[in-house]
Amino acid sequence: MKHILFVIDSSAGDATGDEMEAIDAFNDQLEADGYWILAAGIVGPERALVVDNRAGAGTVAHQAIHQGHPEHIAGFWIIDVPDAETALRLALDGSKACNRKVEVRAFLG
């Protein structure tokens, strides 16, 4: 079962040295356990683009979809685990490692 774990942040600050060390250890454990697919930090909402080309509209907005919201997605992990309980356990571990909230969503299909 593939899941995405979104890292939710409420600041513009990068992870501290201690947080990065804990995240690296968490990533290493995901890989060792065979759950790792991909992980990345992403730029803040101030550098987001919202593109809408439905019906050829070609609209590009230089802002996040939830502009002004105090929280934003700061990164993610994509994991492949045997069940939803494992995904939840790993989300708890990831939240502790990065010192931020984590949202868990299963892939469709």
Helices and strands as residue ranges (DSSP letters): E 2-9, H 17-32, E 36-41, G 45-47, E 50-52, G 54-56, E 59-61, E 72-80, H 84-98, E 101-106
